[in-house]
Amino acid sequence: MMSPTRLVGILIPAMAFLSCLRPESWDPCMQVVANTTYQCMELNLSKIPNNIPTSTEKLDLSFNPLRHLGSHCFSNFPKLQVLDLSRCEIQVIEDDAYQGLNHLSILILTGNPIQRLFPRAFSGLSSLKTLVAKETKLTSLEDFPIGHLKTLKELNVAHNLIHSFKLPAYFSNMPNLENVDLSNNKIQNIYREDLQVLHHMPLLNLSLDLSLNPLYFIQPGSFKEIKLHKLTLRSNFNSTDVMKTFIQGLAGLKINQLVLGEFKNERKLESFDNSLLEGLCNLTIEKFRIAYFDSFSKDTTNLFNQLVNISAISLAHLYLDTPKYLPKNLRWQRLEIVNCNLEQFPAWELDSLKEFVLTSNKGMNTFADMKMESLEFLDLSRNRLSFKTCCSHSDFGTTRLKHLDLSFNEIITMSSNFLGLEQLEYLDLQHSSLKQASDFSVFLSLRNLRYLDISYTRTEVAFQGIFDGLVSLEVLKMADNSFPDNSLPNIFKGLTNLTILDLSRCHLERVSQESFVSLPKLQEINMSHNSLLSLDTLAYEPLLSLQILDCSFNRIVAFKEQGQQHFPSNLVSLNLTRNNFACDCEHQSFLQWVKDHRQLLVEVEQMVCAKPLDMKDMPLLSFRNATCQRSKTIISVSVFTVLMVSLVAVLAYKFYFHLMLLAGCKRYNRGESTYDAFVIYSSQDEDWVRNELVKNLEEGVPPFQLCLHYRDFIPGVAIAANIIQEGFYKSRKVIVVVSQHFIQSRWCIFEYEIAQTWQFLSSRAGIIFIVLQKVEKSLLRQQVELYRLLSRNTYLEWEDSVLGRHIFWRRLRKALLDGKPWSPEGTEDAEKS
């Protein structure tokens, strides 16, 4: 054992060496994508790691105390495209800190308390497109040294301390600038000179976000003749008067999209009056969105009058009453109403409308007919609507519809096969309860349909012509529906253009080999979350274009060896995870196939055994074929041993009494016998035995001692043991009284078989057969051995006559005297008799 002094002497230098190692040299970063993407988040790094390859393209260094970025500190990563320095406590960025990063397109500096930016802090970023500087304590855009970033598209300086809205002059050097986020700053006032740069060089695609700034004053004409792509003003105003004045101050603005409103958790206005939007008439707006206003005016007619000339309207999270009529001169092309608590379905006539989105309005119950002749896009999802009849052109008042979404509603009764809606290309009915959908060819008219979703519609697909007419269909989703007998029939006839098929959660147990024969272009099938017991690869053999097959979350044990050759050659992804795989030698070929095709299988490491129990949750890849060779040997030896033991046991059981008799013969063979004869007879013949046999032999001269079971067997001892020990062991001869009763008695036959063994083992010839009565040959032949013995040997036959009796007893006594110990008295008596 090492002494404590010596141990301390070794540990102290080792600890000193480890303390000198810097974290940057330990390779602490996690490799997300080999050689290109690394994550070094929250590793307490104070310097840039020097062990990251120069080929790195994406690097995350967030939440490390870097504090100071010196010159050329990222020069080791010339291919860097994305750099995240969020919350790295950076206070100083020197000149040329990013020099050499010519390919960097995204730089994130969120949450750094920057105190000093050198004039050339961002030099060298010739390809930068996105710069995020949120929460950096920035106080002015004019002092932000980014004027040379000509490729910049997005600038995010939200959550800072900027007080002035003055857009810096260097914006004129950024022709690609599209989005400036100034939200959640300290801007209160907007003056005309703040937007001077936009007057000199308009950025037609520029979007400005001023949300969460405490706007109070706007100089009239500030936005006159200015063009913007998008302006967002949410949760900016503390009073309706300020908001009204500000909207009026936007006069002259030409804008593609204007967003007004509040945030869900940032409500400032207690009420909203339609008059607040009167100033919108002085703006040129293409798209208008208003969201999250409480206590919205119930008179929406005036609101819509102010929005007559806008082409796209979006109303979200408002409390609206459904107006019965709309202004006739509307030129709306798109109307979106989301979660506005409408109580009635708006049965409007809007001839100009091409797109109508009405979703998540829970107050409505019943669909009402519409009239929108130009409508091409209709989304009525998530409204809990019920459709008493569906679907035809008369329901929607148009024949131009191409997109129809009725998902997440209540009961939809399919009473028409979409007559007049032949131009439909997209149809979504998922999570609505379809009625009568499988009664007829409900989609027969939709020859142009490309996308169909009937998932979770509680449809039992019993009618095999349900998809007739869908000759252009490319995507079919029908998850969580059912089929008769949980078997997939061939219901896809004619869908020759289908590329994606979702049959997940359909309770399927079997797939017919003809199910997919008419789908030559099918590329992806989802069969997950079913109850498939095996994978019949023959069913997928006709799918020459199949690339992705998902059979996860089933009950598959394996597939047959011959089935492994029938997967389509183009298959690149097969998901078999979460199945009930049997890792035993019976499925050895399948387990070997898994190892040989691991590149094809998705998450092959997650494929685990379900049985046997000793291998439960073990990876399939851990199964070893050598185990089966050893198992076969062990099984063969075990089976042979069991067979031999069973054979010995059967023989021992069958010949137990014979063996018992053999053991007794060795013990009793040399001793004198107690009885002259052991009598085997049927209990039905006991009267003859008592009155004739016993009386004549035991009371005759010389007398013979007989062993009789009713008299000489020891009580409490098993019958079989008494037969052997008292009957055979102690008797010189055996008398067998043959009769019909004898042949039909199992005990008599048993005693007779033991007698045969006794005669074979004993040196004495001792069985005397007495045929008491004539026995039918057919009955006698049932006992083959007995029949042969009586045929080959002399036996005594009882004849109830004076002469017959005399001959019978004379012959029987002679047979019993054979081998009897000599006695002079007995001999003399016998001669006299």
ZAMARGU-4260 file (C-alpha; in steps of 0.2 Angstrom, whole numbers, plus 5000, padded with zeros to 4 digits):
<rodrens>
0) 5000/5000/5000 | 5006/5018/4995 | 5011/5028/5010 | 5001/5044/5014 | 5016/5055/5012
5) 5020/5048/4995 | 5002/5050/4989 | 5002/5068/4994 | 5018/5070/4984 | 5010/5064/4968
10) 4994/5073/4970 | 5000/5090/4973 | 5010/5092/4957 | 4996/5084/4947 | 4983/5097/4954
15) 4995/5111/4950 | 4997/5105/4932 | 4978/5104/4930 | 4975/5121/4937 | 4987/5128/4924
20) 4976/5121/4910 | 4964/5134/4903 | 4946/5129/4899 | 4949/5134/4880 | 4961/5119/4878
25) 4949/5106/4885 | 4939/5104/4869 | 4923/5108/4879 | 4912/5113/4864 | 4899/5102/4857
30) 4900/5097/4839 | 4882/5099/4832 | 4887/5096/4813 | 4904/5088/4810 | 4917/5102/4806
35) 4904/5115/4803 | 4893/5119/4818 | 4898/5120/4836 | 4889/5125/4852 | 4900/5132/4866
40) 4886/5139/4876 | 4888/5142/4895 | 4905/5135/4897 | 4913/5150/4907 | 4925/5154/4892
45) 4934/5170/4894 | 4943/5168/4877 | 4939/5162/4860 | 4943/5143/4859 | 4958/5139/4848
50) 4953/5120/4846 | 4938/5123/4834 | 4942/5119/4816 | 4944/5133/4803 | 4930/5125/4793
55) 4917/5130/4806 | 4902/5139/4798 | 4890/5141/4813 | 4897/5145/4831 | 4887/5148/4847
60) 4897/5156/4861 | 4882/5163/4870 | 4882/5165/4889 | 4901/5165/4891 | 4911/5180/4900
65) 4921/5185/4885 | 4919/5204/4890 | 4932/5211/4878 | 4933/5207/4859 | 4951/5212/4853
70) 4957/5214/4835 | 4955/5199/4823 | 4949/5188/4837 | 4939/5178/4825 | 4952/5177/4811
75) 4954/5158/4814 | 4936/5155/4806 | 4937/5163/4789 | 4921/5152/4783 | 4910/5158/4798
80) 4892/5162/4792 | 4883/5163/4809 | 4890/5170/4825 | 4880/5171/4842 | 4888/5181/4855
85) 4872/5183/4866 | 4874/5188/4884 | 4893/5187/4884 | 4896/5202/4895 | 4904/5211/4881
90) 4909/5229/4886 | 4922/5233/4873 | 4923/5229/4854 | 4939/5235/4846 | 4943/5240/4828
95) 4944/5225/4816 | 4937/5213/4829 | 4927/5204/4815 | 4941/5206/4802 | 4942/5191/4790
100) 4924/5186/4792 | 4920/5189/4774 | 4906/5176/4774 | 4897/5180/4790 | 4879/5184/4786
105) 4871/5184/4804 | 4879/5192/4820 | 4870/5192/4836 | 4875/5203/4851 | 4859/5202/4861
110) 4861/5206/4880 | 4878/5213/4880 | 4881/5229/4891 | 4892/5237/4877 | 4901/5253/4884
115) 4913/5257/4870 | 4912/5253/4851 | 4928/5257/4841 | 4924/5266/4825 | 4929/5251/4814
120) 4922/5238/4826 | 4911/5230/4812 | 4924/5232/4798 | 4927/5217/4787 | 4909/5211/4787
125) 4907/5212/4769 | 4893/5200/4768 | 4883/5203/4784 | 4864/5203/4781 | 4857/5202/4799
130) 4863/5212/4814 | 4854/5209/4831 | 4859/5221/4844 | 4845/5220/4857 | 4848/5225/4875
135) 4865/5233/4872 | 4862/5249/4880 | 4862/5258/4863 | 4857/5276/4864 | 4858/5282/4846
140) 4858/5275/4829 | 4869/5289/4823 | 4883/5284/4834 | 4881/5266/4829 | 4897/5262/4817
145) 4888/5252/4804 | 4887/5264/4789 | 4898/5253/4778 | 4888/5238/4779 | 4880/5239/4762
150) 4874/5221/4762 | 4864/5223/4778 | 4845/5218/4776 | 4839/5217/4794 | 4844/5228/4809
155) 4837/5224/4826 | 4840/5237/4840 | 4825/5233/4850 | 4825/5235/4869 | 4838/5249/4870
160) 4839/5267/4876 | 4836/5276/4860 | 4826/5292/4862 | 4827/5299/4845 | 4818/5292/4830
165) 4831/5301/4818 | 4836/5289/4805 | 4855/5291/4802 | 4861/5297/4785 | 4871/5281/4782
170) 4855/5272/4778 | 4857/5280/4761 | 4872/5268/4759 | 4862/5253/4763 | 4851/5250/4747
175) 4847/5232/4753 | 4840/5237/4771 | 4822/5230/4773 | 4819/5229/4791 | 4823/5240/4806
180) 4816/5235/4823 | 4816/5250/4835 | 4803/5242/4846 | 4803/5244/4865 | 4814/5260/4865
185) 4811/5277/4873 | 4805/5286/4857 | 4792/5299/4861 | 4792/5312/4847 | 4793/5311/4828
190) 4799/5326/4818 | 4799/5328/4799 | 4818/5329/4799 | 4820/5312/4807 | 4814/5304/4791
195) 4825/5316/4780 | 4835/5302/4773 | 4820/5293/4766 | 4815/5309/4757 | 4832/5309/4748
200) 4834/5291/4744 | 4818/5281/4747 | 4820/5263/4753 | 4804/5256/4745 | 4805/5239/4754
205) 4809/5246/4772 | 4799/5240/4786 | 4799/5250/4803 | 4793/5243/4820 | 4790/5256/4833
210) 4780/5245/4845 | 4780/5248/4863 | 4788/5265/4862 | 4779/5279/4872 | 4774/5289/4857
215) 4766/5306/4861 | 4769/5318/4847 | 4771/5318/4828 | 4774/5333/4818 | 4761/5335/4804
220) 4768/5330/4787 | 4782/5319/4794 | 4778/5305/4783 | 4771/5314/4768 | 4777/5307/4751
225) 4787/5293/4760 | 4785/5275/4754 | 4787/5261/4767 | 4784/5242/4765 | 4777/5240/4783
230) 4774/5251/4798 | 4770/5242/4815 | 4763/5253/4829 | 4757/5242/4844 | 4755/5247/4862
235) 4761/5264/4859 | 4748/5276/4865 | 4742/5280/4882 | 4726/5288/4877 | 4714/5288/4862
240) 4717/5306/4859 | 4736/5303/4856 | 4732/5289/4845 | 4720/5299/4834 | 4732/5313/4832
245) 4746/5301/4828 | 4736/5292/4814 | 4732/5309/4807 | 4750/5314/4807 | 4753/5299/4795
250) 4744/5308/4781 | 4753/5307/4765 | 4761/5290/4769 | 4761/5277/4755 | 4763/5260/4763
255) 4760/5242/4758 | 4755/5236/4776 | 4750/5245/4792 | 4748/5236/4808 | 4739/5244/4823
260) 4734/5238/4840 | 4741/5231/4856 | 4749/5215/4862 | 4740/5203/4873 | 4750/5207/4888
265) 4752/5225/4885 | 4735/5234/4885 | 4735/5253/4887 | 4719/5259/4879 | 4703/5255/4889
270) 4692/5258/4875 | 4692/5259/4856 | 4682/5271/4845 | 4680/5269/4826 | 4683/5288/4825
275) 4701/5284/4830 | 4704/5277/4812 | 4697/5292/4802 | 4714/5298/4798 | 4717/5282/4788
280) 4708/5290/4773 | 4723/5301/4771 | 4735/5287/4768 | 4738/5275/4754 | 4737/5258/4761
285) 4737/5241/4753 | 4735/5230/4768 | 4729/5234/4785 | 4729/5224/4801 | 4722/5228/4818
290) 4724/5217/4833 | 4720/5216/4852 | 4709/5230/4856 | 4696/5228/4870 | 4679/5236/4871
295) 4679/5238/4852 | 4664/5247/4845 | 4650/5237/4841 | 4645/5248/4826 | 4657/5240/4813
300) 4649/5248/4798 | 4658/5265/4801 | 4674/5255/4803 | 4672/5246/4786 | 4668/5262/4778
305) 4685/5269/4783 | 4693/5254/4775 | 4684/5254/4758 | 4700/5257/4747 | 4711/5244/4756
310) 4714/5228/4747 | 4718/5217/4762 | 4710/5218/4779 | 4715/5208/4795 | 4705/5209/4811
315) 4712/5199/4825 | 4707/5196/4843 | 4693/5209/4843 | 4676/5209/4850 | 4665/5212/4834
320) 4647/5211/4830 | 4643/5204/4814 | 4636/5217/4802 | 4622/5212/4791 | 4627/5222/4777
325) 4644/5229/4770 | 4647/5245/4760 | 4644/5241/4741 | 4660/5250/4735 | 4672/5239/4744
330) 4687/5234/4734 | 4693/5221/4747 | 4702/5206/4739 | 4707/5198/4756 | 4698/5198/4772
335) 4705/5189/4788 | 4694/5188/4804 | 4703/5179/4818 | 4696/5176/4835 | 4684/5190/4835
340) 4670/5182/4844 | 4657/5183/4830 | 4641/5176/4836 | 4633/5173/4819 | 4641/5167/4803
345) 4643/5182/4791 | 4633/5178/4775 | 4640/5193/4765 | 4640/5197/4747 | 4657/5202/4742
350) 4660/5201/4723 | 4678/5208/4724 | 4684/5196/4738 | 4696/5183/4732 | 4703/5176/4749
355) 4692/5175/4765 | 4699/5168/4781 | 4687/5166/4796 | 4695/5156/4810 | 4694/5153/4828
360) 4678/5162/4831 | 4670/5150/4844 | 4653/5159/4846 | 4646/5153/4829 | 4637/5137/4827
365) 4629/5135/4810 | 4636/5138/4793 | 4625/5150/4782 | 4626/5151/4763 | 4638/5164/4756
370) 4639/5173/4739 | 4656/5178/4734 | 4658/5176/4715 | 4677/5179/4714 | 4682/5169/4729
375) 4697/5157/4726 | 4703/5155/4744 | 4692/5150/4759 | 4698/5146/4777 | 4684/5142/4789
380) 4694/5132/4801 | 4692/5131/4820 | 4675/5138/4821 | 4665/5124/4828 | 4653/5125/4813
385) 4641/5112/4808 | 4637/5110/4790 | 4620/5102/4786 | 4624/5100/4768 | 4641/5100/4760
390) 4648/5104/4748 | 4643/5112/4731 | 4645/5129/4723 | 4628/5135/4730 | 4635/5134/4748
395) 4649/5146/4744 | 4642/5156/4730 | 4657/5154/4719 | 4663/5142/4706 | 4681/5148/4706
400) 4686/5141/4723 | 4704/5133/4723 | 4707/5132/4742 | 4695/5126/4755 | 4699/5123/4773
405) 4685/5116/4784 | 4696/5108/4797 | 4693/5108/4816 | 4674/5110/4815 | 4659/5100/4821
410) 4648/5089/4810 | 4649/5090/4791 | 4636/5080/4782 | 4643/5076/4765 | 4627/5076/4754
415) 4635/5082/4737 | 4651/5077/4728 | 4657/5095/4726 | 4647/5100/4710 | 4652/5117/4703
420) 4669/5116/4713 | 4679/5107/4700 | 4693/5119/4701 | 4697/5115/4719 | 4716/5110/4722
425) 4717/5110/4741 | 4704/5102/4753 | 4706/5101/4772 | 4693/5092/4782 | 4704/5086/4796
430) 4697/5085/4814 | 4679/5088/4808 | 4666/5074/4810 | 4661/5068/4792 | 4645/5060/4789
435) 4641/5049/4774 | 4658/5052/4767 | 4660/5033/4763 | 4643/5031/4756 | 4647/5036/4738
440) 4661/5043/4728 | 4660/5060/4737 | 4676/5067/4728 | 4671/5062/4710 | 4670/5080/4703
445) 4687/5085/4710 | 4699/5080/4695 | 4710/5095/4699 | 4712/5092/4718 | 4731/5090/4723
450) 4729/5090/4742 | 4716/5081/4753 | 4716/5079/4772 | 4702/5069/4780 | 4713/5064/4796
455) 4703/5062/4812 | 4686/5063/4804 | 4679/5047/4812 | 4677/5039/4795 | 4675/5021/4792
460) 4681/5018/4774 | 4670/5004/4769 | 4666/5010/4751 | 4681/5006/4740 | 4676/5019/4727
465) 4678/5033/4740 | 4692/5041/4731 | 4686/5039/4713 | 4689/5054/4702 | 4705/5061/4711
470) 4716/5058/4696 | 4727/5073/4700 | 4729/5070/4719 | 4747/5071/4725 | 4745/5071/4745
475) 4732/5061/4754 | 4731/5061/4773 | 4718/5050/4782 | 4726/5047/4799 | 4715/5040/4813
480) 4701/5033/4803 | 4696/5015/4802 | 4694/5000/4790 | 4683/4985/4791 | 4692/4970/4799
485) 4707/4982/4802 | 4713/4977/4785 | 4719/4989/4771 | 4710/4985/4754 | 4714/4992/4737
490) 4705/5009/4738 | 4718/5019/4729 | 4713/5014/4711 | 4716/5029/4699 | 4727/5039/4711
495) 4742/5038/4699 | 4749/5054/4704 | 4749/5052/4723 | 4766/5055/4730 | 4763/5056/4749
500) 4751/5045/4759 | 4747/5046/4778 | 4738/5030/4785 | 4744/5032/4803 | 4733/5028/4818
505) 4721/5018/4807 | 4721/5003/4819 | 4727/4993/4804 | 4733/4975/4807 | 4735/4969/4789
510) 4739/4976/4773 | 4733/4968/4757 | 4747/4964/4744 | 4736/4973/4731 | 4734/4989/4742
515) 4747/4999/4733 | 4748/4992/4715 | 4741/5007/4706 | 4753/5020/4715 | 4768/5021/4703
520) 4773/5039/4709 | 4771/5036/4728 | 4787/5042/4737 | 4782/5043/4756 | 4770/5032/4766
525) 4766/5034/4785 | 4760/5018/4793 | 4765/5023/4811 | 4755/5020/4826 | 4745/5005/4819
530) 4744/4987/4825 | 4753/4978/4811 | 4760/4962/4818 | 4772/4959/4803 | 4779/4969/4789
535) 4773/4961/4772 | 4786/4968/4761 | 4777/4961/4745 | 4764/4974/4748 | 4777/4988/4745
540) 4786/4980/4730 | 4776/4988/4716 | 4780/5006/4723 | 4795/5009/4712 | 4797/5027/4718
545) 4795/5024/4736 | 4809/5033/4746 | 4802/5035/4764 | 4792/5022/4774 | 4787/5024/4792
550) 4781/5009/4801 | 4786/5015/4819 | 4775/5012/4834 | 4767/4996/4828 | 4768/4978/4835
555) 4780/4971/4822 | 4790/4956/4828 | 4800/4953/4812 | 4797/4950/4794 | 4800/4934/4785
560) 4817/4930/4777 | 4810/4929/4759 | 4802/4946/4762 | 4818/4955/4765 | 4821/4955/4746
565) 4805/4964/4741 | 4809/4982/4747 | 4809/4995/4733 | 4826/4999/4726 | 4824/5018/4729
570) 4820/5017/4747 | 4831/5028/4757 | 4823/5029/4774 | 4814/5015/4784 | 4808/5019/4802
575) 4804/5003/4812 | 4807/5010/4829 | 4795/5007/4844 | 4790/4989/4838 | 4788/4972/4848
580) 4804/4964/4841 | 4808/4947/4846 | 4827/4945/4848 | 4828/4926/4847 | 4836/4913/4835
585) 4820/4910/4826 | 4822/4928/4819 | 4840/4927/4817 | 4840/4932/4798 | 4829/4947/4802
590) 4841/4953/4815 | 4856/4951/4803 | 4847/4960/4790 | 4845/4975/4802 | 4864/4975/4805
595) 4867/4974/4786 | 4855/4989/4782 | 4858/5001/4797 | 4861/5015/4784 | 4843/5013/4778
600) 4835/5012/4795 | 4830/5028/4805 | 4837/5029/4822 | 4843/5011/4822 | 4850/5013/4839
605) 4833/5015/4846 | 4827/4999/4839 | 4826/4988/4855 | 4820/4970/4859 | 4803/4967/4867
610) 4806/4949/4871 | 4812/4938/4878 | 4812/4946/4895 | 4830/4944/4898 | 4834/4955/4882
615) 4820/4968/4885 | 4825/4985/4880 | 4842/4979/4873 | 4847/4986/4856 | 4844/4975/4841
620) 4862/4978/4836 | 4868/4970/4851 | 4861/4953/4847 | 4875/4940/4842 | 4873/4926/4830
625) 4885/4915/4839 | 4872/4914/4853 | 4861/4905/4841 | 4875/4892/4837 | 4878/4889/4856
630) 4859/4888/4859 | 4856/4875/4845 | 4870/4864/4853 | 4863/4866/4870 | 4845/4863/4864
635) 4850/4848/4855 | 4859/4840/4870 | 4845/4846/4881 | 4831/4838/4870 | 4841/4822/4868
640) 4844/4821/4887 | 4825/4825/4890 | 4820/4811/4878 | 4832/4798/4886 | 4826/4803/4903
645) 4808/4802/4897 | 4811/4785/4889 | 4819/4778/4905 | 4805/4785/4915 | 4791/4778/4904
650) 4800/4761/4904 | 4803/4762/4923 | 4785/4766/4925 | 4778/4753/4913 | 4790/4739/4920
655) 4791/4745/4938 | 4783/4729/4945 | 4793/4719/4934 | 4809/4727/4940 | 4802/4725/4958
660) 4799/4706/4954 | 4817/4705/4948 | 4824/4712/4964 | 4814/4700/4974 | 4819/4685/4964
665) 4837/4687/4968 | 4832/4688/4987 | 4819/4674/4988 | 4826/4662/4975 | 4836/4651/4987
670) 4823/4650/5001 | 4809/4638/5003 | 4791/4643/4997 | 4777/4646/5009 | 4763/4641/4997
675) 4762/4628/4984 | 4753/4639/4972 | 4747/4657/4970 | 4730/4658/4962 | 4726/4671/4949
680) 4707/4673/4946 | 4693/4685/4943 | 4682/4690/4958 | 4667/4684/4947 | 4674/4666/4948
685) 4677/4667/4967 | 4663/4654/4971 | 4672/4641/4960 | 4689/4644/4968 | 4682/4643/4986
690) 4670/4628/4983 | 4680/4618/4971 | 4699/4623/4970 | 4702/4626/4989 | 4691/4612/4995
695) 4699/4599/4984 | 4717/4605/4985 | 4719/4610/5003 | 4708/4597/5011 | 4714/4583/4999
700) 4728/4571/5001 | 4742/4576/5000 | 4736/4594/5005 | 4742/4609/4995 | 4744/4626/5003
705) 4736/4640/4991 | 4739/4659/4992 | 4723/4668/4990 | 4721/4687/4990 | 4706/4688/5001
710) 4714/4677/5014 | 4733/4679/5013 | 4736/4697/5008 | 4743/4708/5022 | 4731/4722/5026
715) 4737/4740/5024 | 4750/4735/5010 | 4747/4740/4992 | 4738/4727/4981 | 4752/4727/4969
720) 4765/4724/4982 | 4755/4710/4990 | 4753/4702/4973 | 4772/4702/4971 | 4778/4699/4989
725) 4765/4687/4996 | 4759/4679/4980 | 4774/4677/4968 | 4789/4678/4980 | 4782/4664/4992
730) 4774/4652/4980 | 4781/4638/4970 | 4768/4638/4956 | 4755/4650/4949 | 4737/4644/4945
735) 4729/4655/4932 | 4710/4653/4931 | 4705/4659/4913 | 4687/4664/4910 | 4678/4678/4901
740) 4678/4688/4917 | 4697/4685/4918 | 4700/4692/4901 | 4690/4707/4904 | 4698/4711/4921
745) 4713/4724/4921 | 4719/4717/4937 | 4719/4699/4931 | 4729/4704/4915 | 4741/4713/4926
750) 4744/4698/4938 | 4745/4687/4922 | 4759/4698/4915 | 4768/4699/4931 | 4767/4679/4932
755) 4775/4678/4914 | 4790/4689/4921 | 4791/4678/4936 | 4791/4662/4926 | 4805/4670/4915
760) 4816/4675/4930 | 4813/4660/4941 | 4821/4644/4937 | 4805/4635/4940 | 4792/4631/4927
765) 4777/4636/4936 | 4761/4643/4927 | 4746/4631/4927 | 4732/4637/4916 | 4714/4631/4920
770) 4701/4636/4907 | 4686/4637/4918 | 4674/4639/4903 | 4675/4640/4885 | 4680/4658/4880
775) 4676/4665/4863 | 4691/4666/4852 | 4687/4684/4847 | 4688/4689/4865 | 4703/4679/4868
780) 4713/4686/4854 | 4712/4703/4862 | 4726/4696/4874 | 4738/4691/4861 | 4751/4683/4872
785) 4738/4673/4882 | 4731/4667/4866 | 4748/4661/4860 | 4752/4652/4876 | 4736/4643/4877
790) 4738/4638/4859 | 4756/4631/4861 | 4755/4624/4879 | 4744/4611/4888 | 4731/4618/4900
795) 4718/4610/4911 | 4700/4612/4906 | 4686/4611/4919 | 4672/4599/4915 | 4658/4597/4928
800) 4656/4578/4926 | 4661/4563/4937 | 4674/4557/4925 | 4679/4575/4920 | 4682/4579/4938
805) 4692/4564/4942 | 4704/4567/4927 | 4705/4586/4931 | 4710/4584/4949 | 4722/4570/4946
810) 4731/4580/4933 | 4731/4596/4943 | 4739/4587/4958 | 4752/4579/4948 | 4757/4596/4941
815) 4757/4603/4959 | 4768/4589/4965 | 4781/4593/4952 | 4795/4601/4962 | 4787/4599/4979
820) 4799/4595/4993 | 4799/4576/4996 | 4790/4570/5011 | 4788/4551/5015 | 4771/4553/5023
825) 4765/4564/5009 | 4771/4551/4996 | 4762/4537/5005 | 4746/4546/5007 | 4747/4551/4989
830) 4749/4533/4983 | 4734/4527/4994 | 4724/4541/4987
</rodrens>
